Amino acid sequence: MTSLRELGRALAALGIIAVLTGTAANAQNLDQGKSAAKLFADGCTTCHRSPRGLAKGRFKLTLYLFLKDHYASSADTASALASYLGSVDSNQRGPSRAAAKPSRSATGTSRPSLRPPTPVPGR
């Protein structure tokens, strides 16, 4: 009789374990439907004030793989963030400040004068 009780308890325990592990939790993708800018604002602004420069000239594929492995909750999220960061980075790589400023040779002051200044009259 003891063996039947032990067998019953073992089967009951196995049944409980099967029920608990058999029911798959329905995971929700909380990032679904959000724009890439919103994804950045929700997840990245803790450490980064702006998205500028985060792509740092990396290829989109390299950035995607890094984000997918380390930060994004899904492949779609990683792809959206990589595209967004790449577009912001490419906008930053536009005309540089040096190109926007006129060069010294254009203003005629590229070389210092070799002559001393003219004396002030009356001194």
C-alpha positions, 0 to 999 in steps of 0.5 A, a space after each residue: 500500500 505504501 508503494 501505491 501512495 508513493 507512486 501516486 505522489 510521484 505521478 501527481 508531482 510529475 503532473 504538476 511539473 508538466 502543467 507548470 512547464 508545459 504552459 508557455 508564457 505569452 511574451 509581449 514585444 513591448 517595442 512593437 509599433 514604436 518608431 525608431 526615435 521612440 525606441 531610442 528615447 525609451 531605451 538609450 537616453 539613459 546613457 546617451 543624450 543624443 543619437 548623433 555619433 553612435 553609429 560612428 561610421 559603422 556599416 548598418 549590418 555591423 550596427 544591427 548585429 551589435 544591437 541585436 546581440 546586446 540591446 534590442 529585444 528583437 531583430 525588427 527593433 535592432 534593424 529599426 534602431 540601426 537604420 535610425 542611427 545610421 541616418 542620423 550619423 550620415 546627416 552629421 557627416 555632411 559639410 564639416 565646420 572646416 569646409 563651412 568656414 572660409 579658408 585663410 587663403 581666401 581672405 588673404 591672410 594665409 601668411 604673416 607679413 614679413 615687414 614690421 608695422 609702419 611707424 605711427 606719425 608724430 611719435 
